[in-house]
Amino acid sequence: MPRNRQQIPKAEREAALVDHAWELFAAQGYRGTSLAEVGRTAGVAANAVRWYFPTKDDLFAAAIDHHFTRVRERIEADEALAGDPRRELVALLVDLEPYRGLHREAYERIGDSEALAGTYSGIQEWLERRLLADITSGLPDGADVGLITDTAHVLFEGLLVSARRLDRPTAEVIQLLTEALTAAAAARCGAAG
């Protein structure tokens, strides 16, 4: 016999809503998905969805964060990738590539939604940590890590939201990025010295 909704723990109901929302957002985009539709798909009233997620942006942020977390955890647990920041970085960007449209919609809304801004910031921080872990050993003393991080941030935004398909594999783009940032940092330190 199925459990009564009141017997289902809140976290479990919330997780089910997020899973259904991710599927709908991935298939139909942000604009094509409504809270009512998420509720119908999950078997709850639209008002119940609003109890968990007061706005569509809150649900969108939770769905993106949940997907990102699943992909990140899978990558970090993969023995072939774990511990190699560049390979982890490339694997994550490749996995997120089919969802560039969703990331673009999230990016366009971050100014209006604290939830989306927080989620997007978390993704960017993970990407930047992996990049810095990859290139730190090649940076000269006194390198402007803040400038490197800011530059990487802009480039990662492009990789996450660009509508243009890359002409090259993501791994090749990341290799060029790391080599260019390391060389630029060395040149700036050499010019300052």
N, C-alpha and C positions, 0 to 999 in steps of 0.2 A: 504494500500500500504506500503511495507517495506521501511524503511528509507534508504536514500543514506548513504553510509559509511562515507561520509564527515559530515553528520548531526549527527552521533553518537559521543558523547563526548569521548575524548581520554581515560579518566579513565574507561569508560564503555567498550571500545574496549580492553584495557589492561586487565581488570578483566575477560573478556570472554576468552582471550588467556590463562590466568593463570588457569582458570577453566578447559578448554580443556586440557591443559598441565598436570594438576594434574591427570585427568582421564587416560590419556595415560601413564604417568609415573607409576601410581599405577597399571595399567594393564600389562604394557610391560617392566617396569624398565627403568633406565636411558639409558643404552646402546641400548635398543630396540626402543627408541623414538627419532625421528628426528625433527628438527625445521620445515622442510617442511611438515611433517605429522601433526604437531600441527597447522600449517597454513591452511592446507587443511581441517582439522577437524573444525577449527574456521571460515572457509570461507574467508581466506585472503592469499595473496601471501607469500611465505617463506621470501622474502625480507622485507615484512611489519613486520613480526615477529621480524626480526633483528633490525628494527627501534625501537621497544619497548624494546627488550632484545638482546643486541649485541652478547651475547654468549649463548650457551646452558646451561652453568652453571648459568648464570644470571636468565634464565627462570626457571631452576630447583630450585634455591634458592627461587624465588618468589612463586613457586607452593608449596614448603614445608612450607614456612612461612605462606602462605594463609591458608593451611590446619591446621597448628598448631594454628593459630589465631582463626579459626572457632571453633576448639575443645576446646581451652582454654576459649573462650568467653562463649560457651555453658556450660562448667563446672562451671565457675565463676557465671553464672546466675542461675544455678540449686540450688533451695532453700535447697535441701537435702544435697548438698555438700558445698555450699558457706560458707566460714568462717572456715571450718575445713581443715587446710592445708594438713593433711595426706590423707584425703579422696579425696581432689582435686588432689594431687600428684598421688595417686593410679589410679584414674579415667583417668587422662591424659595418664599415662603409659599403661594402658589397651587399651585405644583407639588408641594409636600409635603402639601397638604390631603387628598388621597385616602389618605394613609398615616398619618393621625392615630392609628388603632388601634395601629399598630406603634410609633409614638412614645410612645404611652401605655404600652405594654408595656415599652419600653426605659426610660422614666422610672421606672416602678415598680421596675425592677431595678437602677437605678444605685447604690443603696446596697450592693448585694451584688456588683457587678461593676466592677472598675477599668476594664475595656475599654469597657463601656457608658458609664461616667461620663466617660471621656476623649472618646469620640465625641460624646456629648451636649454636653459642654462646648465642643468645637470648633464645633458647629452654633450654639450660643448666642453664642459669641464673634463669629462671622461676622455674625449678625443684629445684635448690639449695635454692632459697628463700622459697619455700614451705617446704623443709626439715628443714631448720633452724627455720622457724616459728613453726614447729612441736616440735622441740627438745630444743629450747632455754630455756624454763622454767625448764627443767631438767638438764641443764648444770651447773656445779659448777663455782663460780667466778674464773676468770683467765683461763678458758678453751681456748685452742688454736682453735678458730673458723676457722682460715685460714686452718689449717690442716684438720679439719672436712670437710670443703667445698671442699678441694682438694681430699680427700678420696671419698666423695660423688660424685664428678665429674667423677672420674674413674669408680665408680660403676654404675652411670647412663649411662655412655657411653656403658658399657656392656649390660645394659637392653635395650638400644635403638638399638644396632647394632648386638647383638649376633644372630647367626644362630641357636643356641641351644634353644629348647623349655624348658621353666621352668618346673620343676617337681612339683612346688608349686604355689599357687595363688600369684599374684603380691602383694596383700595386706600383705601376710605373709612374703614375702621377704623384703618389706619396713619396716614392724614392726621389723624384726630382724636387719635390717640396723640401724634403729633409736635407738634401745636398745643397739646395739653394739657400736655405736658412742658415745652415752651418757655414757656408762660404761667405755669406753676407755678414754674419756675426764676426767671423774672423777678419774680414776686410775692414769692418768698422772699428774693431779693436786695434788693428794694425795702423789705421789712419789716426786714431786717437793717441797712439803710443809714440 
